């Protein structure tokens, strides 16, 4: 059986799940871990028994035996430079979303992967959600006829939203609805987005990082399908789960409704009260099995590298999602629709909008 040496750069919450998954599979000959926090590195080193553990990702780049790298670093501004260095170093790369913070950065990463004939994918684990996969099947096999509309409502708990929003000033459409844009575009292939209109409402998150509490984004596809995605991160502390999602897909011959609110596992204790367990989007290990999409996604990329097969999420599709949520942020700021693909004028306007955000002059 062919095996590879794999590395995880960044082993916090998500990177830790990647490392855990890789430590369990026989496809990995030697596992290498990297994190800039000595205490966290020592913790995961004790848990997963890697071949090496380092505080400097240059050690990963300098090891010619490592062929597959998973990048799960925060803040998100680190994604582009680390992925760039790994691709230049001849490593296959799985990078957590977002692919980059600037479109030109995404373009460079895509070109590097093509030029060096490397596998490059982005962590959109919802494609590995069996409910989403079943929806894809029912669209592809014609059960629903021609799709007419798709509606997604995704809401995170305030605690999780604050954790995400505190490390970087990005909106909920960039950090959360990005997952929904990805799988909806996958469901609707080969249709492409042509117009975006988004509105947001401020609340609890405004003093945390200046972002909206919730954003509602409407996307018009080139075949006439209308997509509506609502994403927020302000469920009150009393709500007993981390993430709740409801999806409606209507077609000319049928409809499909997905209840992914995670209310099917209900734990009640004296200490913690009501909890909907296993309700995070990435999922978690439950003894010998993984509940969620990130485990199968991690192994899928490993197999794609070993077998030289296609990746589930192409970087080009991730760039399309990035273009859409960039347009959504601009639309919410302007209060008007934005056409896709982006024109030079809108790309310039998005750059100016981001500068205002960084300068703290945008509400």
C-alpha positions as CSV (number, residue, x, y, z in Angstrom):
1,X,0.0,0.0,0.0
2,X,1.3,3.4,-1.0
3,X,1.7,5.9,1.9
4,X,2.9,9.5,2.2
5,X,4.5,11.8,4.8
6,X,2.0,14.5,5.7
7,X,2.2,17.7,7.7
8,X,-0.3,20.0,9.4
9,X,0.7,23.6,9.7
10,X,-1.5,25.2,12.4
11,X,-3.0,22.6,14.9
12,X,-5.6,24.6,16.7
13,X,-9.3,23.6,16.6
14,X,-9.6,22.7,12.9
15,X,-5.9,21.8,12.4
16,X,-6.2,19.6,15.5
17,X,-9.0,17.7,13.8
18,X,-7.0,17.3,10.7
19,X,-4.0,16.0,12.7
20,X,-6.2,13.6,14.7
21,X,-7.6,12.2,11.4
22,X,-4.2,11.8,9.8
23,X,-2.8,10.2,12.9
24,X,-5.4,7.4,12.6
25,X,-5.0,6.5,9.0
26,X,-2.6,3.9,7.6
27,X,-2.2,6.1,4.5
28,X,0.2,8.4,6.4
29,X,3.7,6.9,7.0
30,X,5.0,9.8,9.1
31,X,3.0,12.8,10.5
32,X,4.6,16.2,11.0
33,X,3.0,18.9,13.1
34,X,3.7,22.7,13.3
35,X,2.3,25.5,15.4
36,X,3.7,28.7,16.7
37,X,2.3,28.1,20.2
38,X,4.7,25.9,22.3
39,X,1.9,24.8,24.7
40,X,-0.5,23.8,22.0
41,X,2.3,22.0,20.1
42,X,3.3,20.0,23.2
43,X,-0.4,19.1,23.7
44,X,-1.0,17.7,20.2
45,X,2.5,16.1,20.2
46,X,1.4,14.1,23.3
47,X,-1.9,13.2,21.7
48,X,-0.9,12.2,18.1
49,X,2.7,11.1,18.5
50,X,4.0,12.8,15.3
51,X,7.3,12.0,13.7
52,X,8.4,15.6,14.2
53,X,6.9,18.7,15.8
54,X,8.2,22.2,15.1
55,X,7.4,25.8,15.8
56,X,8.7,26.9,12.4
57,X,6.9,25.9,9.2
58,X,10.2,26.4,7.3
59,X,11.1,23.0,8.7
60,X,8.2,21.5,6.8
61,X,9.3,23.2,3.6
62,X,12.8,22.0,4.1
63,X,11.8,18.3,4.4
64,X,11.8,16.8,0.9
65,X,10.0,13.7,2.2
66,X,6.8,15.6,3.1
67,X,4.5,15.7,0.1
68,X,1.1,16.6,1.5
69,X,0.5,19.7,3.7
70,X,-2.7,20.8,5.4
71,X,-2.7,24.5,6.3
72,X,-5.1,25.5,9.1
73,X,-3.5,28.7,10.4
74,X,-5.1,31.8,11.9
75,X,-5.5,34.6,11.4
76,X,-6.6,34.2,7.9
77,X,-4.1,36.6,6.5
78,X,-1.5,33.8,6.9
79,X,-3.3,31.6,4.4
80,X,-1.8,33.1,1.3
81,X,1.9,33.4,2.2
82,X,2.1,29.9,3.8
83,X,0.2,28.2,0.9
84,X,2.4,30.1,-1.6
85,X,5.6,28.9,0.1
86,X,4.3,25.3,0.2
87,X,3.3,25.2,-3.4
88,X,6.6,26.8,-4.4
89,X,8.2,24.0,-2.4
90,X,6.5,21.3,-4.4
91,X,3.9,20.3,-1.7
92,X,0.3,19.3,-2.4
93,X,-1.8,21.7,-0.3
94,X,-5.2,21.6,1.4
95,X,-5.9,25.1,2.7
96,X,-8.7,26.1,5.0
97,X,-11.1,28.7,3.7
98,X,-10.8,31.5,2.7
99,X,-8.5,30.7,-0.1
100,X,-7.0,34.2,0.3
101,X,-8.0,37.7,1.3
102,X,-7.3,39.2,-2.1
103,X,-8.3,37.9,-5.5
104,X,-4.8,38.3,-6.9
105,X,-3.5,36.2,-4.1
106,X,-6.0,33.4,-5.0
107,X,-5.0,33.7,-8.7
108,X,-1.3,33.3,-7.8
109,X,-1.9,30.2,-5.7
110,X,-4.0,28.7,-8.5
111,X,-1.2,29.4,-11.1
112,X,1.5,28.0,-8.8
113,X,-0.4,24.7,-8.3
114,X,-0.9,24.4,-12.1
115,X,2.6,25.3,-12.9
116,X,4.0,22.8,-10.5
117,X,1.4,20.1,-11.2
118,X,0.3,20.0,-7.6
119,X,-3.0,19.1,-5.9
120,X,-4.5,22.2,-4.4
121,X,-7.9,22.4,-2.6
122,X,-9.8,24.4,-0.1
123,X,-11.5,23.1,3.0
124,X,-15.2,23.3,2.3
125,X,-16.3,20.3,4.4
126,X,-20.1,20.7,3.7
127,X,-19.6,18.8,0.4
128,X,-18.9,15.8,2.6
129,X,-22.2,16.2,4.6
130,X,-24.3,13.2,3.5
131,X,-27.5,15.3,3.4
132,X,-25.9,17.8,1.0
133,X,-24.5,14.9,-1.1
134,X,-28.0,13.4,-1.3
135,X,-29.3,16.7,-2.6
136,X,-26.6,16.8,-5.2
137,X,-27.7,13.3,-6.3
138,X,-31.4,14.2,-6.6
139,X,-30.5,17.2,-8.7
140,X,-28.1,15.4,-10.9
141,X,-30.4,12.4,-11.5
142,X,-33.2,14.7,-12.5
143,X,-35.6,13.8,-9.6
144,X,-36.2,17.5,-8.9
145,X,-36.4,18.5,-12.6
146,X,-34.9,21.9,-13.3
147,X,-33.9,23.7,-10.1
148,X,-35.9,26.9,-9.5
149,X,-34.6,28.2,-6.2
150,X,-32.3,27.4,-3.3
151,X,-32.6,28.8,0.2
152,X,-30.1,28.3,3.0
153,X,-30.4,29.7,6.5
154,X,-27.3,29.2,8.7
155,X,-26.9,30.6,12.2
156,X,-24.1,30.1,14.7
157,X,-24.1,30.5,18.4
158,X,-22.9,33.9,19.8
159,X,-20.0,32.2,21.6
160,X,-18.7,30.5,18.4
161,X,-19.4,33.7,16.4
162,X,-17.4,35.8,18.8
163,X,-14.5,33.3,18.8
164,X,-14.3,33.5,15.0
165,X,-15.0,37.3,14.7
166,X,-12.5,38.3,17.3
167,X,-9.5,37.2,15.4
168,X,-10.2,39.0,12.1
169,X,-12.5,41.7,10.9
170,X,-14.4,39.7,8.3
171,X,-18.1,39.5,7.8
172,X,-20.5,36.5,8.3
173,X,-20.9,36.1,4.5
174,X,-17.1,35.7,4.2
175,X,-16.6,33.5,7.2
176,X,-19.8,31.4,7.3
177,X,-22.0,31.8,4.2
178,X,-18.9,31.0,2.2
179,X,-19.6,27.3,3.0
180,X,-23.1,27.6,1.7
181,X,-22.0,29.5,-1.5
182,X,-19.6,26.7,-2.2
183,X,-22.0,23.8,-1.9
184,X,-24.8,25.6,-3.6
185,X,-22.6,26.4,-6.6
186,X,-21.6,22.7,-6.6
187,X,-25.3,21.6,-6.5
188,X,-26.1,23.9,-9.4
189,X,-23.1,23.2,-11.7
190,X,-22.5,24.2,-14.5
191,X,-24.5,27.3,-13.7
192,X,-22.5,30.5,-12.8
193,X,-23.4,33.5,-10.6
194,X,-24.1,36.7,-12.5
195,X,-25.6,39.1,-9.9
196,X,-25.3,39.5,-6.1
197,X,-27.4,41.6,-3.7
198,X,-26.7,41.6,0.0
199,X,-28.0,43.3,3.1
200,X,-26.8,43.1,6.6
201,X,-28.0,44.1,10.1
202,X,-25.8,45.2,13.0
203,X,-26.2,44.0,16.6
204,X,-24.1,42.1,19.1
205,X,-21.0,41.7,16.8
206,X,-20.6,45.3,15.9
207,X,-18.5,46.2,19.0
208,X,-16.6,42.8,18.7
209,X,-15.2,43.3,15.2
210,X,-17.4,45.9,13.5
211,X,-19.3,43.3,11.4
212,X,-22.9,42.6,10.8
213,X,-24.7,40.1,13.0
214,X,-26.4,38.6,10.0
215,X,-26.3,39.0,6.2
216,X,-28.8,38.0,3.7
217,X,-27.4,37.5,0.2
218,X,-29.4,36.9,-3.0
219,X,-27.5,35.4,-6.0
220,X,-28.9,35.2,-9.5
221,X,-27.4,32.4,-11.6
222,X,-27.0,32.6,-15.4
223,X,-29.7,29.9,-15.9
224,X,-32.3,32.0,-13.9
225,X,-32.1,30.1,-10.6
226,X,-32.4,32.3,-7.6
227,X,-30.3,31.6,-4.5
228,X,-31.0,33.1,-1.1
229,X,-28.4,32.6,1.7
230,X,-28.9,33.9,5.2
231,X,-25.9,33.7,7.5
232,X,-25.4,34.9,11.1
233,X,-23.5,34.3,14.3
234,X,-25.6,35.7,17.0
235,X,-27.8,32.9,18.4
236,X,-28.2,33.7,22.2
237,X,-26.2,31.8,24.8
238,X,-29.3,29.9,25.8
239,X,-29.6,28.2,22.4
240,X,-28.3,24.7,22.9
241,X,-26.1,24.2,19.8
242,X,-23.2,25.7,17.9
243,X,-24.7,25.8,14.4
244,X,-28.2,25.4,13.0
245,X,-29.0,25.1,9.2
246,X,-32.2,24.8,7.2
247,X,-32.1,24.3,3.4
248,X,-34.9,24.4,0.8
249,X,-34.4,23.4,-2.8
250,X,-37.3,23.7,-5.2
251,X,-37.5,22.4,-8.7
252,X,-40.0,22.0,-11.6
253,X,-40.6,18.3,-10.6
254,X,-40.1,18.3,-6.9
255,X,-38.6,19.9,-3.8
256,X,-36.1,18.8,-1.2
257,X,-35.9,20.1,2.4
258,X,-32.9,19.6,4.6
259,X,-33.1,19.9,8.4
260,X,-29.5,20.3,9.5
261,X,-30.3,22.0,12.8
262,X,-28.6,19.2,14.7
263,X,-31.6,18.7,17.0
264,X,-31.5,14.9,16.7
265,X,-28.9,14.4,19.4
266,X,-30.3,16.0,22.6
267,X,-28.3,15.9,25.8
268,X,-29.7,17.2,29.1
269,X,-27.6,17.4,32.3
270,X,-27.8,19.1,35.6
271,X,-24.5,20.8,35.0
272,X,-24.8,22.1,31.5
273,X,-28.6,22.1,30.8
274,X,-29.8,21.5,27.3
275,X,-27.2,20.7,24.6
276,X,-27.5,19.6,20.9
277,X,-24.3,17.7,20.7
278,X,-22.1,17.2,17.7
279,X,-23.5,20.4,16.3
280,X,-20.4,22.1,15.0
281,X,-20.0,22.3,11.2
282,X,-16.6,20.6,11.1
283,X,-17.7,17.7,13.4
284,X,-15.6,15.8,15.9
285,X,-14.2,12.3,16.6
286,X,-16.5,10.1,18.7
287,X,-14.3,7.3,19.7
288,X,-13.7,5.2,16.5
289,X,-15.9,7.3,14.2
290,X,-16.0,10.8,12.9
291,X,-19.3,12.8,13.2
292,X,-19.1,15.5,10.5
293,X,-17.5,16.3,7.2
294,X,-14.0,17.3,8.0
295,X,-12.7,13.8,8.7
296,X,-13.8,12.3,5.3
297,X,-12.6,15.5,3.6
298,X,-9.1,15.1,5.1
299,X,-8.8,11.5,3.9
300,X,-10.3,12.4,0.5
301,X,-7.5,14.9,-0.2
302,X,-4.9,12.4,0.9
303,X,-6.3,9.8,-1.4
304,X,-6.4,12.3,-4.3
305,X,-2.7,12.9,-3.8
306,X,-1.8,9.2,-3.6
307,X,-4.0,8.1,-6.5
308,X,-3.5,11.2,-8.6
309,X,-7.3,11.7,-8.6
310,X,-9.4,14.9,-8.8
311,X,-9.9,17.0,-5.7
312,X,-13.5,17.6,-4.5
313,X,-13.1,21.4,-4.3
314,X,-11.1,23.0,-7.1
315,X,-9.3,26.2,-6.3
316,X,-11.1,27.8,-9.2
317,X,-14.5,27.1,-7.6
318,X,-13.2,28.5,-4.3
319,X,-12.1,31.7,-6.2
320,X,-15.7,32.0,-7.6
321,X,-17.0,31.8,-4.0
322,X,-14.5,34.5,-3.0
323,X,-15.6,36.7,-5.8
324,X,-19.2,36.3,-4.7
325,X,-18.8,37.1,-1.1
326,X,-16.5,40.0,-2.0
327,X,-19.3,41.3,-4.1
328,X,-21.8,40.7,-1.3
329,X,-19.8,42.8,1.1
330,X,-19.6,45.6,-1.4
331,X,-23.4,45.3,-2.2
332,X,-24.3,45.5,1.5
333,X,-22.1,48.6,1.8
334,X,-23.5,50.3,-1.4
335,X,-27.1,49.1,-0.9
336,X,-27.3,47.9,-4.5
337,X,-26.7,44.8,-6.6
338,X,-23.2,44.0,-8.0
339,X,-22.7,42.1,-11.3
340,X,-20.4,39.1,-11.7
341,X,-17.8,38.5,-12.8
342,X,-16.4,41.6,-11.2
343,X,-15.4,44.5,-13.4
344,X,-12.3,46.5,-12.9
345,X,-14.5,49.2,-11.3
346,X,-16.0,46.9,-8.7
347,X,-12.6,45.3,-8.0
348,X,-11.3,48.8,-7.2
349,X,-14.3,49.6,-5.1
350,X,-13.8,46.3,-3.1
351,X,-10.2,47.3,-2.5
352,X,-11.3,50.7,-1.2
353,X,-13.9,49.1,1.0
354,X,-11.3,46.8,2.5
355,X,-9.0,49.7,3.2
356,X,-11.8,51.4,5.1
357,X,-12.3,48.3,7.1
358,X,-8.6,48.0,8.0
359,X,-8.5,51.7,8.9
360,X,-11.6,51.3,11.1
361,X,-13.5,54.0,9.3
362,X,-16.3,51.7,8.1
363,X,-19.2,51.2,10.6
